[in-house]
Amino acid sequence: KYNMYETASDGTAKTRELTDDEQEMLDMLYASETIFSGFDDEMQTILSVTPGGIITPIDITITGDSETGVKIAEIAASVGGARYWWGMSGPTYFDCSGLVYYCYNSAGVNIERSSANVYGHSGQALTRDQLQAGDIIAIGKNGKYTHIGIYAGNNQVIHAGGGNSSTHGDDPNACVKVTTLDKFIGGSRSDHAFRRLY
């Protein structure tokens, strides 16, 4: 069964199961891999016509000394494959900072919804040797961080990557994925920060 995600005027996201008629319509739309919007006159409505099966947990071993940190990383791994959608914070679509917000709050660590740059300057500063599962890695240039991921231990970072402000769940290559820490911090965004927010 598909879900309908409704974004209210206060920015909160709500979900409900579709009616049988809505389900039938989306089944037909899914055949053409269409994203249909505008179902509701009173709310901005976003309908995902990609089945939930797109979310495939990332099969990695998560290690760390903190139970909370491991839980944060496990939640990130559990939404592997979820597509990138600028400004979204889950549970089906994420941007990079939205993934951090979702995983932390789902693990019981209450943080504000903010940007990669704000998260990259928050919490406790760490060295690479101090990284544990659940810590964040922010990358950017000239001290301004534009992308962020969650450390999973064993030199691995889980992040919602490959998208930008014009990506709205329509690129299967822009999604929650895992990469090595060296690759994550070694690209064109030369500055990086290791932080602990829990």
C-alpha positions as CSV (number, residue, x, y, z in Angstrom):
1,K,0.0,0.0,0.0
2,Y,1.3,3.5,-0.9
3,N,1.3,6.4,1.5
4,M,0.3,10.0,1.0
5,Y,2.7,12.6,2.5
6,E,1.0,15.9,3.2
7,T,3.1,19.0,4.1
8,A,1.0,21.3,6.2
9,S,1.4,25.1,6.3
10,D,3.6,24.9,9.4
11,G,6.0,22.6,7.5
12,T,5.2,19.4,9.4
13,A,4.8,16.3,7.4
14,K,2.0,13.9,7.9
15,T,1.2,10.5,6.3
16,R,-1.9,8.5,5.8
17,E,-2.8,5.4,3.7
18,L,-4.4,6.1,0.4
19,T,-8.1,5.3,-0.2
20,D,-8.8,2.4,-2.6
21,D,-9.6,4.8,-5.4
22,E,-6.4,6.8,-4.9
23,Q,-4.5,3.6,-4.7
24,E,-5.9,2.4,-8.0
25,M,-5.0,5.7,-9.7
26,L,-1.5,5.6,-8.4
27,D,-1.0,2.0,-9.5
28,M,-1.8,3.2,-13.0
29,L,0.6,6.1,-12.7
30,Y,3.4,4.0,-11.3
31,A,3.4,2.0,-14.5
32,S,4.8,5.1,-16.2
33,E,7.0,6.1,-13.1
34,T,5.2,9.4,-12.8
35,I,5.2,11.6,-9.8
36,F,1.7,13.1,-9.3
37,S,1.0,16.1,-7.1
38,G,-1.9,18.3,-6.2
39,F,-4.3,15.8,-4.7
40,D,-5.4,18.0,-1.9
41,D,-6.8,21.6,-2.3
42,E,-6.2,22.5,1.4
43,M,-2.6,21.3,1.7
44,Q,0.4,21.0,-0.5
45,T,0.3,17.3,-1.3
46,I,3.1,15.1,-2.4
47,L,2.4,11.6,-3.6
48,S,5.2,9.1,-4.0
49,V,4.3,6.6,-6.7
50,T,7.5,4.7,-6.1
51,P,6.7,1.6,-3.9
52,G,8.3,1.4,-0.5
53,G,10.5,-1.4,-1.8
54,I,12.9,1.3,-3.1
55,I,14.1,1.6,0.5
56,T,16.7,-1.3,0.9
57,P,18.6,-1.3,4.2
58,I,22.4,-0.9,3.7
59,D,24.1,-4.1,4.7
60,I,27.1,-2.9,6.7
61,T,28.5,-3.7,10.1
62,I,28.1,-0.6,12.4
63,T,30.5,-0.3,15.2
64,G,30.9,2.1,18.0
65,D,31.2,2.5,21.8
66,S,28.0,4.5,22.2
67,E,24.7,2.8,22.1
68,T,23.0,6.0,21.0
69,G,25.6,6.6,18.2
70,V,25.1,3.0,16.9
71,K,21.4,3.5,16.9
72,I,21.7,6.7,14.9
73,A,23.8,5.0,12.3
74,E,21.5,1.9,12.2
75,I,18.6,4.2,11.5
76,A,20.5,5.8,8.6
77,A,21.4,2.4,7.2
78,S,17.7,1.3,7.5
79,V,16.6,3.9,4.9
80,G,19.2,3.1,2.3
81,G,18.0,3.8,-1.2
82,A,15.5,6.4,-0.1
83,R,15.6,9.1,-2.8
84,Y,17.0,12.6,-2.4
85,W,14.4,15.4,-2.2
86,W,15.6,18.9,-1.4
87,G,14.2,20.1,1.9
88,M,12.8,16.7,3.0
89,S,13.4,15.1,6.3
90,G,11.9,11.6,5.8
91,P,10.5,9.1,6.3
92,T,10.6,8.3,2.6
93,Y,12.6,11.2,1.1
94,F,15.6,13.1,2.5
95,D,18.2,15.7,1.7
96,C,21.5,15.4,3.5
97,S,20.7,17.5,6.6
98,G,17.2,16.1,6.7
99,L,18.7,12.6,7.0
100,V,20.8,13.8,10.0
101,Y,17.7,15.4,11.6
102,Y,15.6,12.2,11.0
103,C,18.1,9.8,12.4
104,Y,19.0,11.8,15.4
105,N,15.4,12.5,16.4
106,S,14.4,8.9,15.7
107,A,17.1,7.7,18.0
108,G,15.8,10.0,20.8
109,V,18.3,12.8,20.3
110,N,16.3,16.0,19.8
111,I,18.0,18.4,17.4
112,E,16.5,21.2,15.5
113,R,16.0,20.9,11.7
114,S,18.8,22.9,10.2
115,S,21.4,22.9,7.5
116,A,24.7,21.1,6.9
117,N,26.5,24.3,7.7
118,V,24.8,24.7,11.1
119,Y,25.3,21.1,12.0
120,G,28.9,21.3,10.9
121,H,29.6,24.0,13.5
122,S,27.5,22.5,16.3
123,G,28.2,20.0,19.1
124,Q,31.6,18.7,20.1
125,A,34.5,19.0,17.7
126,L,36.3,15.7,17.1
127,T,39.5,14.4,15.4
128,R,39.3,11.7,12.9
129,D,40.6,9.2,15.4
130,Q,37.8,10.1,17.8
131,L,35.0,9.3,15.3
132,Q,32.4,6.8,16.4
133,A,29.2,5.6,14.8
134,G,26.5,8.4,14.9
135,D,29.0,11.2,14.6
136,I,28.6,13.6,11.7
137,I,31.0,14.6,8.9
138,A,30.4,17.9,7.2
139,I,32.2,19.0,4.1
140,G,32.5,22.2,2.1
141,K,34.8,25.1,1.3
142,N,36.1,28.1,3.1
143,G,34.6,27.1,6.4
144,K,31.0,26.8,4.9
145,Y,29.7,23.3,4.9
146,T,27.3,22.3,2.1
147,H,27.0,18.5,2.6
148,I,26.8,16.2,5.6
149,G,26.8,12.5,6.4
150,I,26.6,10.1,9.4
151,Y,29.6,8.0,10.3
152,A,28.9,4.3,10.6
153,G,32.3,3.1,11.8
154,N,34.8,1.1,9.8
155,N,35.7,4.1,7.6
156,Q,32.1,4.3,6.3
157,V,29.7,7.3,5.9
158,I,26.0,7.1,5.2
159,H,24.6,10.2,3.4
160,A,21.8,11.4,1.2
161,G,23.8,12.4,-1.8
162,G,23.8,13.1,-5.5
163,G,21.1,15.7,-5.5
164,N,20.7,19.5,-5.3
165,S,17.9,22.1,-4.9
166,S,16.3,21.0,-8.1
167,T,16.2,17.3,-7.2
168,H,12.7,16.2,-6.0
169,G,12.8,12.4,-5.7
170,D,13.1,11.9,-9.5
171,D,16.7,10.7,-9.8
172,P,17.3,7.1,-8.7
173,N,21.0,7.8,-8.4
174,A,20.4,10.5,-5.8
175,C,19.6,8.6,-2.7
176,V,20.7,7.5,0.8
177,K,23.9,5.6,0.2
178,V,27.2,4.6,1.8
179,T,30.7,5.6,0.8
180,T,34.1,5.5,2.4
181,L,35.2,8.3,4.7
182,D,38.3,8.9,2.6
183,K,36.1,9.4,-0.5
184,F,33.6,11.5,1.3
185,I,36.1,14.0,2.6
186,G,38.5,13.8,-0.4
187,G,36.4,15.5,-3.1
188,S,36.3,19.0,-4.4
189,R,34.8,20.3,-1.1
190,S,38.1,20.4,0.7
191,D,37.1,21.5,4.2
192,H,35.6,19.1,6.6
193,A,34.5,18.9,10.2
194,F,33.9,15.9,12.5
195,R,31.3,16.6,15.1
196,R,29.3,14.8,17.8
197,L,25.7,16.1,18.3
198,Y,24.6,13.6,20.9
